[in-house]
Amino acid sequence: MAPEQKNPQQTIDVAKRNWQAEVETAQTYRDLAERERDEKRKGILLRMAEAEERHAQRWEAKLKELGAQPPVYNNTFARRLNRWWNRIAGAEIAIRRMEATEEKQEAEFHDQAERTFAGEQEVQEFLRKSALEEKAHARALSAMAPPVSPRTALDKILKRERWHGRGGSWVADAIYGANDGLGAVFGIVSGVAGATNNQQHYILISGLAGMLASTLSMGAGAYLAAKSEAEVYEAEISRERAEVEENPEEEIEEMSLFYQLQGFTPEESLKMAERLAQQPEQFVQAMAQSELGLSEHRFPNQWSAALSAGISTAIGAFVPIIPFFFSGGLGAVIASFGISLVAHFAVGALKSLITIRSWWASGLEMTWIGIIVAVVTYGLGLAFGALG
């Protein structure tokens, strides 16, 4: 098949778009650096701006080579609006937007190297290097931006602690298992009680069925989660090892950025990264830890995780149905409500073992959740019972 004929105007248009993107990205980095108070973060943003400006100069030279002039960078309304939004939304949102932009540009450069500039080895090599820099910038921005929510922050902390293999992960599985079982079956018992006029037989059967389902679900989930952690770790380490082997210069630069975010100077960071790169396996481990929080090869035992989650779920789920083994009617419902709220408070207090909240605040929060669940599900049960 004959090689595809190039369209000179198409090549010029692509080069112009690249020039515009690089100039706009560099300007955004400089705007972010101007408002950044942390000196090391400011320095990194400025160096990324300089890298984008070098890319723009390269595209300017390419346009001149093609007989075209680069477009003029005008401060248009759209650009002013974008800069205004970055200021209003805050630096962290702007950083996340830039992270997405860098990832998009990386993909575009790879595509252009294969299509638009096929056969132009010099431009292709520049595009490949540019793509690697965009990738390094995206990862550095990801490290600079904090989690987007307290829930995400807690998830990352718990995940990091588990990767570190410090033990105690079964405690978290047990606490959350008890919480899940208690909440789910408490809701079932309340709803069925409302729908059946507090009939002991139906409440007991539905509660036991809910307990069994929750136990099996939580146990299987904990087993698969523990199994997946080891598999994900091995996959990520393999990916990181391949990147270190294929692009050692990029990985060294990326590791240098991570060191700079920890407070080291650019010179110190580069020396440390280069020295670490002399030991490839240690370098791979360090990159995995910096990017993903993966460190030691210790993971929760799959069966212990399943047992702790399953048994604790069964215990939590069993609490609301205890009174119905001995009596029925409204009295059993009130007793179930009382002991379930006490259990909710206890589980909430135990959650403080793996969080930074006070035990009483966590306990009260769980108690209020239990009250809301009881009221809503009992009310729905009454409504369905009336319809029947």
Backbone hydrogen bonds, N-H to C=O, Kabsch-Sander energy under -0.5 kcal/mol:
donor,donor_aa,acceptor,acceptor_aa,energy
11,T,7,N,-2.2
12,I,8,P,-2.3
13,D,9,Q,-2.6
14,V,10,Q,-2.3
15,A,11,T,-2.3
16,K,12,I,-2.5
17,R,13,D,-2.3
18,N,14,V,-2.4
19,W,15,A,-2.3
20,Q,16,K,-2.7
21,A,17,R,-2.7
22,E,18,N,-2.6
23,V,19,W,-2.4
24,E,20,Q,-2.7
25,T,21,A,-2.4
26,A,22,E,-2.6
27,Q,23,V,-2.3
28,T,24,E,-2.2
29,Y,25,T,-2.4
30,R,26,A,-2.1
31,D,27,Q,-2.4
32,L,28,T,-2.6
33,A,29,Y,-2.5
34,E,30,R,-2.1
35,R,31,D,-1.2
36,E,32,L,-0.8
39,E,37,R,-0.5
42,K,38,D,-2.5
43,G,39,E,-2.5
44,I,40,K,-1.8
45,L,41,R,-2.3
46,L,42,K,-2.2
47,R,43,G,-2.1
48,M,44,I,-2.2
49,A,45,L,-2.0
50,E,46,L,-2.4
51,A,47,R,-1.9
52,E,48,M,-2.2
53,E,49,A,-2.2
54,R,50,E,-2.0
55,H,51,A,-1.9
56,A,52,E,-2.3
57,Q,53,E,-2.1
58,R,54,R,-1.9
59,W,55,H,-2.1
60,E,56,A,-2.2
61,A,57,Q,-2.2
62,K,58,R,-1.8
63,L,59,W,-2.3
64,K,60,E,-2.0
65,E,61,A,-2.0
66,L,62,K,-1.7
67,G,64,K,-1.2
68,A,63,L,-3.3
74,N,72,V,-1.1
76,T,74,N,-2.1
80,R,76,T,-2.5
81,L,77,F,-2.7
82,N,78,A,-2.1
83,R,79,R,-2.4
84,W,80,R,-2.4
85,W,81,L,-2.5
86,N,82,N,-2.1
87,R,83,R,-1.7
88,I,84,W,-2.5
89,A,85,W,-3.3
90,G,86,N,-1.2
94,A,90,G,-2.0
95,I,91,A,-2.6
96,R,92,E,-2.0
97,R,93,I,-2.2
98,M,94,A,-2.3
99,E,95,I,-2.2
100,A,96,R,-1.9
101,T,97,R,-2.0
102,E,98,M,-2.7
103,E,99,E,-2.0
104,K,100,A,-2.1
105,Q,101,T,-2.5
106,E,102,E,-2.3
107,A,103,E,-1.8
108,E,104,K,-2.2
109,F,105,Q,-2.6
110,H,106,E,-1.9
111,D,107,A,-2.0
112,Q,108,E,-2.7
113,A,109,F,-2.1
114,E,110,H,-1.2
115,R,111,D,-1.8
117,F,112,Q,-2.5
118,A,115,R,-1.2
120,E,117,F,-1.9
121,Q,119,G,-1.2
124,Q,120,E,-2.9
125,E,121,Q,-2.6
126,F,122,E,-1.9
127,L,123,V,-2.8
128,R,124,Q,-2.5
129,K,125,E,-2.3
130,S,126,F,-2.7
131,A,127,L,-2.7
132,L,128,R,-2.0
133,E,129,K,-2.2
134,E,130,S,-2.7
135,K,131,A,-2.2
136,A,132,L,-2.3
137,H,133,E,-2.7
138,A,134,E,-2.5
139,R,135,K,-2.1
140,A,136,A,-2.3
141,L,137,H,-2.7
142,S,138,A,-2.1
143,A,139,R,-1.9
144,M,140,A,-1.7
145,A,141,L,-2.0
153,A,149,S,-2.4
154,L,150,P,-2.5
155,D,151,R,-2.6
156,K,152,T,-2.5
157,I,153,A,-2.3
158,L,154,L,-2.9
159,K,155,D,-2.5
160,R,156,K,-2.8
161,E,157,I,-2.6
162,R,158,L,-2.0
163,W,159,K,-2.6
164,H,160,R,-2.2
165,G,162,R,-1.2
166,R,161,E,-1.2
171,V,168,G,-0.8
172,A,168,G,-1.2
173,D,169,S,-2.2
174,A,170,W,-2.6
175,I,171,V,-2.7
176,Y,172,A,-2.6
177,G,173,D,-2.0
178,A,174,A,-2.6
179,N,175,I,-2.2
180,D,176,Y,-2.3
181,G,177,G,-2.8
182,L,178,A,-2.5
183,G,179,N,-2.3
184,A,180,D,-2.5
185,V,181,G,-2.2
186,F,182,L,-2.1
187,G,183,G,-1.7
188,I,184,A,-1.9
189,V,185,V,-3.1
190,S,186,F,-2.3
191,G,187,G,-2.4
192,V,188,I,-2.8
193,A,189,V,-2.4
194,G,190,S,-2.1
195,A,191,G,-1.9
196,T,192,V,-2.1
198,N,193,A,-2.7
203,I,199,Q,-1.9
204,L,200,Q,-2.5
205,I,201,H,-2.1
206,S,202,Y,-2.5
207,G,203,I,-2.4
208,L,204,L,-2.4
209,A,205,I,-2.4
210,G,206,S,-2.5
211,M,207,G,-2.3
212,L,208,L,-2.4
213,A,209,A,-2.5
214,S,210,G,-2.6
215,T,211,M,-2.4
216,L,212,L,-2.4
217,S,213,A,-2.4
218,M,214,S,-2.7
219,G,215,T,-2.4
220,A,216,L,-2.5
221,G,217,S,-2.4
222,A,218,M,-2.6
223,Y,219,G,-2.2
224,L,220,A,-2.6
225,A,221,G,-2.3
226,A,222,A,-2.4
227,K,223,Y,-2.2
228,S,224,L,-2.6
229,E,225,A,-1.9
230,A,226,A,-1.2
231,E,227,K,-1.7
232,V,228,S,-3.4
233,Y,229,E,-2.5
234,E,230,A,-2.3
235,A,231,E,-2.3
236,E,232,V,-2.9
237,I,233,Y,-2.7
238,S,234,E,-2.2
239,R,235,A,-2.2
240,E,236,E,-2.8
241,R,237,I,-2.6
242,A,238,S,-2.2
243,E,239,R,-2.1
244,V,240,E,-2.2
245,E,241,R,-2.1
246,E,242,A,-2.4
247,N,243,E,-2.8
251,E,247,N,-2.0
252,I,248,P,-2.3
253,E,249,E,-2.2
254,E,250,E,-2.5
255,M,251,E,-2.7
256,S,252,I,-2.2
257,L,253,E,-1.8
258,F,254,E,-1.8
259,Y,255,M,-2.0
260,Q,256,S,-2.1
261,L,257,L,-2.0
262,Q,258,F,-0.7
262,Q,259,Y,-0.8
263,G,260,Q,-1.6
264,F,259,Y,-1.8
269,S,265,T,-3.0
270,L,266,P,-2.4
271,K,267,E,-2.1
272,M,268,E,-2.5
273,A,269,S,-2.5
274,E,270,L,-2.6
275,R,271,K,-2.4
276,L,272,M,-2.4
277,A,273,A,-2.1
278,Q,274,E,-0.6
278,Q,275,R,-1.0
279,Q,276,L,-2.0
283,F,279,Q,-2.4
284,V,280,P,-2.5
285,Q,281,E,-2.1
286,A,282,Q,-2.4
287,M,283,F,-2.5
288,A,284,V,-2.3
289,Q,285,Q,-2.2
290,S,286,A,-2.5
291,E,287,M,-2.6
292,L,288,A,-2.3
293,G,288,A,-0.5
293,G,289,Q,-1.4
294,L,288,A,-1.4
298,R,163,W,-0.5
298,R,296,E,-0.5
305,A,301,N,-2.4
306,A,302,Q,-2.1
307,L,303,W,-2.7
308,S,304,S,-2.7
309,A,305,A,-2.2
310,G,306,A,-2.8
311,I,307,L,-3.0
312,S,308,S,-1.8
313,T,309,A,-1.9
314,A,310,G,-2.2
315,I,311,I,-2.4
316,G,312,S,-2.7
317,A,313,T,-2.8
318,F,314,A,-1.7
319,V,315,I,-1.1
321,I,318,F,-0.8
322,I,318,F,-0.7
322,I,319,V,-1.2
324,F,321,I,-0.7
325,F,322,I,-1.8
326,F,323,P,-1.3
327,S,323,P,-1.7
329,G,198,N,-1.5
332,A,328,G,-0.7
333,V,329,G,-1.6
334,I,330,L,-2.6
335,A,331,G,-2.3
336,S,332,A,-2.7
337,F,333,V,-2.4
338,G,334,I,-2.3
339,I,335,A,-2.6
340,S,336,S,-2.0
341,L,337,F,-1.9
342,V,338,G,-2.0
343,A,339,I,-2.3
344,H,340,S,-2.6
345,F,341,L,-2.4
346,A,342,V,-2.2
347,V,343,A,-2.8
348,G,344,H,-2.6
349,A,345,F,-2.5
350,L,346,A,-2.3
351,K,347,V,-1.8
352,S,348,G,-0.6
352,S,349,A,-1.1
353,L,350,L,-2.1
354,I,351,K,-1.7
362,S,358,S,-2.2
363,G,359,W,-2.3
364,L,360,W,-2.6
365,E,361,A,-2.1
366,M,362,S,-1.9
367,T,363,G,-2.1
368,W,364,L,-2.5
369,I,365,E,-2.0
370,G,366,M,-2.4
371,I,367,T,-2.3
372,I,368,W,-2.5
373,V,369,I,-2.6
374,A,370,G,-2.5
375,V,371,I,-2.7
376,V,372,I,-2.6
377,T,373,V,-2.5
378,Y,374,A,-2.4
379,G,375,V,-2.2
380,L,376,V,-2.4
381,G,377,T,-2.5
382,L,378,Y,-2.4
383,A,379,G,-2.1
384,F,380,L,-2.7
385,G,381,G,-2.6
386,A,382,L,-2.2
387,L,383,A,-1.8
388,G,384,F,-2.0
